[in-house]
């Protein structure tokens, strides 16, 4: 069962319980408040675009040190690097950021072959 299938099943069960249960008493008050929040959170999660796992990255702080196709290989390198190295999954959405965009000033170049240089904003980056 996929994550989305599990979430759909949980959503259906929660909606059915919410619609059919008698929510009286102290126990029911908390469920009455939390059930709609949980239903909304599941619906929001299911509405997000799918992100496919592409690779596993070995990070030192926020810096990507290396990428591997299996978590085992990534974990092996992280253990060699020490306790400061962490393994995190890399998804295709992270790799599809536009390369013709300057994060410093926000300018977009017409194509990937145009080189853009900008002056750093006052006060540093």
CORWOZI-V484040 format. One line per field, one symbol per residue. phi: phi as a letter, one per 20 degrees, with the letter a starting at -180 (. if undefined). psi: psi as a letter, one per 20 degrees, with the letter a starting at -180 (. if undefined). burial: b if it has 16 or more other C-alpha atoms within 10 Angstrom, else e. Layout:
phi = ???
psi = ???
burial = ???
This chain:
phi = .efffffffffffffffffdeeeenfffffffeegfffffffffffffffcefdadddddmeefebccecfffffffffffoffecdcfddfffedffedceffdnfdefbfeeedccefffnne
psi = prghgghgghggggggghhiqokqrghhgghhghghggggggggghiqqqoppgapqoqocjppgrqqiqhggghgghhhhriipqpqqpqhhhijqpikpoigiiqpqhriipppqrpqqpjr.
burial = eeeeeebeeebeebeeebeeeeeeeeeeeeeeeeeeebbeebeeebeeeeeeebbbbbbbeeeeeebbeebeebbebbeeeeeebbbbbbeeeeeeeeebbeeeeeeeeeeeeeeeeeeeeeeee
